[in-house]
């Protein structure tokens, strides 16, 4: 689900870290990206694609398998761009711009 910025602001009520923690307790995470000259909020769950045999994440991951911040950000970014395949051959500077707005 991609959330409109106005709805996200109403959900957060100006207290982004608190709401982030509240949703993370039930396995949902909100990420904010700057795309098409506006902030867009993307909601993802904690399920990430893994290899069936090794049980390790298929895409980006942390050295510590229990840390999920890289695969969750990547999942949200893939969702924003349509799918994981749309991230192939992308440029890091574009991703940094989408994450920070600069």
N, C-alpha and C positions, 0 to 999 in steps of 0.2 A: 504494500500500500504506500503510495506517495501522498504525503499530507501537505495540504496548502499551508503556507506560512501563517496566515491569519488564524486558522484552526489550531496550528501548533502553538502559537502564542497564547491562545485562550487556554489550551491544555496546560501549558507551562506556567501561565500567570506570572511571568517574570522571574520564575525561580527554576531555571533550567536544570541545575545539578540535582535538585530534590526530585523533580519529576523523572529525570533519567534514572536515578536510583530506584524510584518506585516501580518503574516499568522493568528494570533489569531484574528485580526480584521475581518477576513472573516470566523471564526469558525473552523480553522484548527490548529493543534498543532503538533509539532515535538518533539519526545523524543529520547534520546540517551541511548542505553543499551550496555553493554559489554557481548557479547554472542559468544561462540565458538572462543575465543581468538581474537576477533575483535570488534570494535565499530560498532553498527548497528543503523540506524536512522529509527524510525517508525512514520508514519504520521497518525493521527486520526482526526476525526471530533468531534464536541462538543456534539453530540447526545449520551446519555447514556441510558442504559436499566432501566426502571422504572416499578414499580408495577401499574397495570391498575387502581386499586381501590384507592390506597393512593397517587399515583403520586410521591412517594419517590423512590430514587435509590434502586435497588435490591441488589447491591453489596456494596463495600466500599463507604463511603461518609463522608463528614465533618459534624460537628454539625450544622453549618450554611448551610442551604440548597442552598444558593446562591453561595457557594464556590465550584468550580469544580475541584480543583487540584487533590484530591485523586481519584475520579472516572475516570479522564482523564489518570492519570498515570496507574491506574489499567487496563483501556481499552487498552492502548498501550502495556502493559506487557502481557495481554491476547492475543492480536493480535500477538505479538512476539512468544508466545508459542502455537499458534493455536486456542485457544478458552478459555473462562472463566473456563470451566470445568477442563482444564489442570492445573489450579492454585490451585485446591482443594488439600489439604493435602501436599502442598509445604512447604518448609522450609524458614523461614524469612532470614536466613543467605545467602541463594542462591539468593533471591531477592535483598538483599543489595549489593551483589557482582555484580549482573547484572546491578544495577543502578550506581554503583560507579567504578567498575573495580577492586575493592580491596576485 
